[in-house]
Amino acid sequence: MKGKQILIATLLACGAAYAQTKVVVDPGKRYQLFEGWGTSLCWWAELVGAWDEANYKKMLGAVADPDTGLGYNIFRYNIGGGDQPGHRHLTKGDGGAAVPGYKPTERGDYDWTADPNQRNVLFWLAKQVKDPIFEAFSNSPPWWMTKSGCVSGGVNGADNLKSDYFDDFADYLSEVAKHFKQEWGITFRTVEPFNEPSAGWWNANGSQEGCGFKNKQSEMIVELGRALKKKGLFPETSVSAADESNIGDALARFNSYSAEARSYMFQVNTHSYSGYDSRANLYNAAFAADKRIWQSESGPLSRDDKIDITLWMANVILHDLRDMKANAWVDWQVADPGDNWRTIAVNHKRQTFSYAPRFYMHAAFSRAIRPGSRFIDSDNNNTIAAIRPDSSLVIVALNMGSSDVKYAFDLSKFATIGSKAKVQRFTLPAALKADSDIDVLGKSVTVTAKAQSIVTLVIENATGGVCEASEIIPYVKIHNGGWNKLTDIKVNPGDSLVLGPHPWDGGRWTWKGPNDFYYLGREVYFKDMQWQSSGIYTGTYVNPYGCESTYDVKIVVDDPEHPYVEPEKPDTSKVALMPRIAAGKVAVSKIGSDLQISAPHGTAQLTIYDMQGVLMMRRLINGTATIPVEQFSQKPYVVKISSAGKNIYQKIFR
């Protein structure tokens, strides 16, 4: 009996030693396109930017170099509010929290010499980093716009922007963005008016800038969007929001925004300090609304003290990318004074720096997963996978446990895959080193993730993958009746109609139809239908894996006085562009306040849109026409000409 027990124990021990976790990596399931890694510039840049140029260049190389540094390409510039003269309480970040504002008084001029140190850092990064992305963000309006007269917050954490200064704050932020673009050649892709606006912890006389903004976020976004548009910055510069500290708060606020607010907002920003169970829901909401999602600030605010801080942060990064599918991951401040917060330790007196343990951990991700990578599916919760622009597969596996874990990565769903995996290992307390290459055998690679470590694999020539589109069920409801599966619909004038196809959850629906109809969302509601609404409507569904399905719905409003006419189909066998207007024969010129249009070979449709895509004019043209456009002269507009359902001319006029 004792011998049998020994044998069983030996077999179990051997089994444990050779047990491995199978992970299937599927390139057919494609997720977010990754824009890159980054950091806020406040508050460290306020101090580093005052170093001797040779010294701060070395430090910034550690931030930006993709081979020996972190390879960061995203930088968030803080537009300071600027506190009231005499206030001396902005002491955080070794004093870097006292960010100067560009308009120190309400009636005075802008001071464009302000904030030279942060700008020194920004300008160097703009010159040295390949394809950088810049965002401007505000922690507080200028002091004279606040209720408390203080940029660190309101009384008892209350909302602090004066109720009649929403447009003034929007003008301030947009004017700074405009000056950076026109005078200094820096284009902010987004401007964020908030920072943790619902947290409730921004109080007057605090140690950093902050402004409560629990209420009226939509109104502020609209004011800022309108200001950017008025100054000719939108849509190249759009609004991002709301940089809540809790992901659940970010979701709740985004769901509350008006349609106009969302139209100016191309990007959802959230911090990942807490609310981790809302990661997937925030992604679903942003994806359905066709918005990017950035993890725009993070750190160990809610850390578990039982876990090593570096591994804890690695877990935050992995799940922000895996579960929230963030298009970018941005650190708070890369050179924070706090031991647990910093990635790079700096000595401002000596103008020197050194690497904290988090530097090597971040580099295990950021040197391998580069901007332009596409995340793909890996079916293990401790791993992420991505395809780089150079067709290399990157796999990162995190082991926070006390025992080694052996992973067998199944790569059979790739059409081609390289024969070797290059290996990098991060180990505590602070080391990132290359290990020996591992053979890829039979489209599988096996690697051991040591206890409390990160292993990064890079495999070349990763191609293929089958994207499986979702089946569409064409549900329709006519005039408050029941749901039916129809794609050929006839209704009477005055009827209501709802198109409500499935899949109903996840993914993104868009619709196009006659008369330049466009709608973002699944269910389309028509009320009091008339003959003008007759036509073919195309619904497009992009599932969570990035696979696209489309279907057409023919809707006919049965009006005897306006019988339905089937849309003309282009005769593509005769000409490349159009059957009715030959390529190159359309001429459009602007003379004074008129457009002179010549379409000599037939009837064409002219449409004019603003830069936000709002239709402003539609005309039929037969031959030549003179179109007055003086009413559009204050802003850019897009002129499109189409015939037989195809665009044959498009140009922006300013």
N, C-alpha and C positions, 0 to 999 in steps of 0.2 A: 504493500500500500504506500509506504514511504517512498519507494523508488518511483512509483507512478506520479506521486505529487512532484518529485524533483523533475521528472521528465516534462510534466505539464508546465511547471514553472519555467523550465528552460525554453520550451517552445514559445511560451508567451513572451519571454524576454527577447528572443530572436525575432518574433513577429513585430514587437514594438520597435526594435532596432531598424527593421527594414520596411516598416509601414511608411506609406507615402500618401500625400493628398493629391488627388487628380484635379487639375484645373483646366477647363476647356476655354480656350481663347477663340472668339468667333469674330472675324473681321466683317461678317455680314451684318452684324448688329453694331451700327455706328452711332455714336453719340456726339457730344459737343466738339466743335472746332476750337482748339485752344489758342488763345491770343497771347498768353505769356505769363511771366512772373513779375512781381513788382514790389514797390514800397512807397509809403507816404514819405514826403520830404520833411514834413514837420515832425519833430522839432529839431532833429539832428542837423539838418542842412543849414539851419540858422547859425549854428556854431561851426560846423565843418567848412561852410562857405567863407568863413573869415580866416581860415588857415592860409599859409603861403600857397601859391598856386601849385607848385611842384608837389607839395604834401597832400593837398586835397585831391589832386589828380590820381595819386597812388591809391588813396582810399576809395575813390569812385571806381577805379579799375577793379577793385575787389568786389564791388557791387555789380558791375556791368559785364565784365569779361566772361564770355560763355565757356571758355576752356579752363581758366585758372581761378575764376571768381564764381559768382552766383549766376551770371548770365541774365540779370534782370533787364527787362525792356519796357516796363510799365512804371510810370512815375506820377504820383498824385501831388500836385502843387497846391499848397494851402494859401488861398486868398485871405489874408488876415483881416479881421474887423478893425483892429486897432483900438486899444482901450482909452478911456478918458484920461486926459493929462492929470497926473498926480496919483493915479492908481499904480501900485507896485506889488500886486499880489499874484501875477502870472509867473510863477516860479518853477513849474514843472519842467522836466527835460533839461536840468542844469541851467534853467533860465531861457531855454529856447522856445518855451511856450508863449513868450511875449512877442508874437508875430506882428510886425507893423502893418497897418492898413494903408491903402492908397488914397483915402479921402478922410483926413483926420478931423475935419469940421464940416458941418452941413453946408455952410455958405461959402467955404473956401474952395480953392482949386484942387484938382488931383495932384498928388505928389508922386511923380513917376521915378523919383530917386529912392523911394522907400524900398525896404526889403532887399538890399543888394546881395546879402549872403545867400539866401535861398535861391535867388536868381542866378548867382554864380554857378551853383550846383546844377540847376536846371539847364543853363546854356551849355555847360560842358557836356552833359548827358545828351543833349540834342545833337551835338556835333559828333560824338563818339559812338553812340549806340545805333545799330542798324534797325531801321524802321521802328523808332520808339513810338509809344502811345502815351499821350499826356492827358491827364484829367485835372481840372481845377475843382477844388472843393472848399466849402466854407464851414467853419466851426461856429461863427457868430457874425451877424451884421455889425457894421461900425457902431460904436457905443452910442452915438447920437440918434440911431434908429431904434434903440432898445428902450423898453419900459423902465428898466432899472438904472439906466445910464451906465451899465457895466457889461463887458463882453463875456464874462464868465457865467452869466445866467440871470434868471429872474428871482423874484422873491418866492421862497419855498419851491423852487424848481418850476415855476409857472412859465407858460409860453411868454417869450420876451420880446418879440418884434412888435412894434407899435402897429395897431390895426390899420392905420392909414399910410403905412410905409412899405407895403408889399411891393408896389411898383417902384419905389425908390431903391429897395434892396435888389430887385431884379435889374434895375438900371445900373447899379453899382457893379454887380457881378458881370453883367454883359459888357460893360464899358472896359473893365479890366481884361476880359477875354479879347475884346476887339483891339485893345492897345497891344497886347502881347502878339497878336497875329500881324497887325499892320506895321508895328514899329520894331518888333524883335523877332518876327518870323516863327513864332511858336503858336501852333494851332492846337487848342484844347479840343479833343474829340467830344468830350462831355464836360458839363459843369454841374456840380452837385451842390444844392443850396442847404442841405441838412447834414448833421452829424449826430447820430443817436438821439433823434428828436423826441422819442417817446419814453426815454429812459427815466426821466424825472429827477435826475441828479445834477442838473445844471443850475447852480445857485450863485447869486451875486457874491462878489469878493472871493471867488474860488481861485484855484491855482492854475487853471487853463481856460481857454476860450470854450464856450458852449452855449447853446440856445435851445430851450424847450420849444418844440413845435408839434405838440400832440394833435393840434387842431389845424384845419385849413391847409393841409399839405397840398391838396389838389390845386387850390387857388394860387399857392406860391409857385407851383410847377408851371401853371398856365401863364402867370405873369412873367416868369423867367423865359419860357418858350417864346412868348410874344416879343419880348425885348430882344432876344437873340435873332428872331426872324426880322424884326424891324431894322436891325443893324446889319443885315445881310450875312449873318453868321450861321443861321440855321438853313439847311439841315446838316451842314458839315460839322457844326458844333450843336449837339443836342443836349437834353437834360438827362441826368441820371438821378435815381432816388431809391431808397431814402436813407441808406447807411444806418439802419437800426442796429442796435447791439444784439438783439435777439432775432433769430431767423423767423420765428413765429410772428413777431411784430412786423417784420418786413413783408411777410405774406399778407397779413391783415391790412396793412396800409396799401399795398399794391392793389388788392381786391377792392379797395374803397375809392380808387382814383377815378375821376371822370374820364369820359371818352376824349375830351379835349386835352386833358393832362397827359393821357397816354400817347396822344398823337405827337407830343413834343418830346416824349421820353423814349429813347431807344434802348435804355439799359437799366436793369434792376441791380442795385447795389445792396449788399447786406454784409454786416460783420458776422463772424462766426464765433462769438463769445459764448453763446448759449442758444437754446431752442433747436437742438440738433434733430429732434424728431420731426421737424418741419422742413428738413432739407428737400426731400422728394416732392412735397407738395408745392414748395416755392418754385422748384424747377418746372413742374407741370404747369403752373400758372403762367410763368414767364414764357415757356415754350409755346403754349397755346396762343399767347398774345404776340408771338414773334418778337420777343425781346431777348437781348443778351442778358446773362446773369454773371455778375462779378462777385466773388468773395473779396471785398474791398478793404478789409482790415481784420486782423485776428491776433491773438496772443493768449497767454495762460491765465485769463481772468477767472475762469471757472475750473481750473485744473484739479485733478485728483491727486492729492498729496502723496498717495501711495505709489504713484507711477513716476518714473524718471521724466523730468520736464521735457527733455528733448524728444523722447519717444512719444510722449503725450501729444506734443505739437505735430509730430509726424502722422499720428493717427487722425488729428484734425484735418491736416492737408489731404490725406488719402481719401477721407470720407466727404470732404467738401467737393473733391473732384469726382468721386465715385457716385455718391448719393444725390448731391445737389447739382452735379454736372456743371460746375462753374466754368465759364469761358476764360476766366483769369483768376489767379490767386495772388493776393497782394498782402504783404506783411504790414504791420503797424509802422513802427519806425525801426529801420534795420540796425540803428546804432543807439538803442535805448540805454539809459543809465542803469536800469534794473538788471540784475544778473539773469533772472529767469526770462526776461523779455528780449534781451539783446541777441543779435546774430553776429554783430561785429562790436568789439569793445574798443572804445576810443579814449585817448588822453588828449584833451583839448589844449592843455598847457604845453605839452611836448609836441603836439600835432602828430601823434603816432596812433597806430591801431594794431589790434591783434584779433584772431578768430576765436569766437566763442563756440562751444559744442554745436549749437544750432546751425552754424555756418556749414559744417560738414554734412549735417542732416539735410538741410535745404538743398545743398549741391547734389546730393544723391538723387533728388527729383529733378532739379532745374537744369543741370548740365545734360541730362539725357532726354527729357521731354521738352522739346523746343517749340517756340511759336510756330503755328501752322500745323501742329500735330492734331490728329483726329483720335479721340478716345474710342475704344471699342470694348466689347463685352469680355469680361473674364468672370467666371462663375464662382469665385471665392471672395469672401468679404474682406480679406486682408490683402488683396491684390488690386492693381490697376494695370491697364494695358492701353497702348496708344501706337498709332502708325505715324511716323514722322514724315515730313515732306520729302525726305530722301529715300522713302520706302523702307526704312528700318523699323522693326518692331521693338518697342520698349515695354518691358514688364518690370514693375516694382512690387516687391513683396515685403511686407512688414511683419515682424515677429516680436510681439511685446511680451511673450511668455518666457518662462524660465527654462524651457527645453527646446532643443533644436526641432525644426519642422522640415521635412523633405517634401518638396513639391515636384510633381510630374506635370508639366504643362503640355497639354494636348494641342498641337498646332495643325491637326489634320484638315481643318476647314480652310486653310490657306492653299492657293493654287501653287505658289512657290514659296520657299523659305530657305534662308541661308544654312550653311552647314556648321557654323560656329556661333556661339553666344559669347559676347564679351561681357565680363562680370566686374561690377564694382560693389564693394561691401562697406557699409557704414557700421561701425561698432562703437560702443561706449568705452571711455567717456567722450572721445572726440577724435575719430579717425575715419577717413574715407580713402580706401586703397583699392587698386586694381587687383583682381585675382586671375588665376589661369583661365583661359578660354574653356568652354564646355562644348562638347560635340552635340549637335542636333541629329538625332538618329530616328529614322522612320517618322519624321514630322513630330517629334517629341523631344523635350529637353527636361532634364531632371536636375534640380539644384537644391541644396540644403540651406535654409535660412537659419543661421545660428540664433541662439537665444538672445533676445533683446538686441536685435539688429535689423538692418534693412539690406536687401540684396537687389541690385538693379541689373537687368539683362538687356543687351542690345543685340538684335539679330538682323542682318541685312537681307535685302531681297524678299521682303514680305509682301506678297501680292495676292489678289483674289478675294474671295468672299462673296457669298450669295445673299443679297438683300431680299427678304421675303415681305412683299407688300401685303397689307391687310385687306380682307374682303369687305366690300362696302354693301350695306343693306339699305336700299333707298326708301326709307319711310317718309310718308307724306300725310298731312292732315288737311282736309279741305273743309272750310267753313264750319269749324268746331265739331267735325265728325270724328270718327275713329282713325287710327293710324293704319295706312295701307302701304304696300310695297309697289310703287309706281315710278316710272321714268317718263311716261307720256301722259300729260295732265291737261284736262280741259276744265275750265272754270267759267262762271258767268260774271259779267261786270258787277262790281261791288262785293264779290266774294273775298273772303280772307283765305290765306294759304300759309302753311308752315312746312318747310323742308327740314326734316329732322333725321338725317341718316345716322347709321351706326358705322363704326365704333363711336360710342358716346363719351368715353373717358380716355384721357391721355392723348398725346399727339396734338396736331394742329390742323384745323380746317380753314380753307379759304374758298371764296366763291367769285366767279366772274360771270357777267351776263350782258345782255343788250343795254344800250345807252350808257356804256362805260360803268355798268354796275360792278361794285366790288364790296365784299364783306369779309371780315375776319371773324370767324366763329363757326360753330357747328349748325345751330338752328337759325334758319332764316325766316323772318316773319313778314308776310305781305298783307296789308290791309287795303280794303276798297280797291281791288285790282281793276285796272282799265286796260284797254287794248295796247297801250304803249309798253306794257310790261310783258307782252308776249315775246317769246324767243327761247333760245337755248341757254341754259345756265349750267356752268361746269363747276362741280365741286371737287376740290383736291384735298386729300387727306395725307398728311405726313405722319407716320406712326412713330412711336418713341425710338425706333431703331433707325430713323432717317429714311425709311422706304416710302415711296409715294404711290398713291392710288388715285385715280380720277374716274369720274362718271358724269354723264350729261343728263340733264333733265329738260325735256321739252314742255314748256308751259304755253298754252293757248287760251287767251281770254276770248270767249265766243261772242264777239260783237259783230252782228251782221253788217253794220255800217262801216266797219273797219276789219275786213276779213284778213286772216293771218296769211302772210306770204313767207314761204320758206326762205331762209337766208341764202344769199348767193354764195356759192363755193368757188374759190379761185381755180382757174384752169392752169395748174402748175406745170402741165406738160408743154406749154408754149413759151412761157417767159419765166425768168428766174424770180423776178420780184412781184410783178403784178400783171394780170391779163388786160387791165384797162388803162394803166398809166405806165409807160415804159420807164425802166430805171434811168435815173439821171435827167429826166425831163421836167421834174418839178422844180420850180424856181421860187424862192422866198427871199425878199429883201425888205429891210425896214427903211422907209423914207419918211423923215419927220416923225409924226405920231401915228403913221399908218404902216400896215404890212401889205406889200404888193405880192400877190400870189399868182403864179401861172401854172395851171395843170391842164395843158392843152389836149390831152388824149382822152378826157372823159370826166365823169363826176367823181369828186373826192369829198371826204369829210374832214373838216378842220376842227380840232379841239385845242383849247388853251387851258393849262393847269397852272396853279401856283406851285412853289417848290415843295409843298407838303402833299401834293397830289389832289388838291381840291379843284374840281371842274369849274372854270370861270366862263367859258364860252364854247358853243358848238355851232358850226355853220356848214352847210353844203356848198360846195364850189363846183361850178361847171365852166371850165375854161379858165378865165382870169377873174380876179376879185381884188378889191381894195377893202381892207379890214381895219377900222379904227381901233387902236390899242392904247390910246392916251390914258384910259382909266387904269391900266396896268403898269404905268411907267415908274411907279414908286418902288417897285420890287421886281426881282427876277421872275420870269415865267417861262413855261415850256410850251412850245408849239409842236403839235403832232398833226401829220396829215396821213390819212389812211384811205384805202380803196379796196373794196371787195374783201374786207375783213383783215387786211394786212397793213402794218405801218410801212410807209414808204419815205417818211421824212420826220426827223425829230431834232430840235435844237433849242438851247436855252438862250433867251434874249434878256438883256439887262438894261 
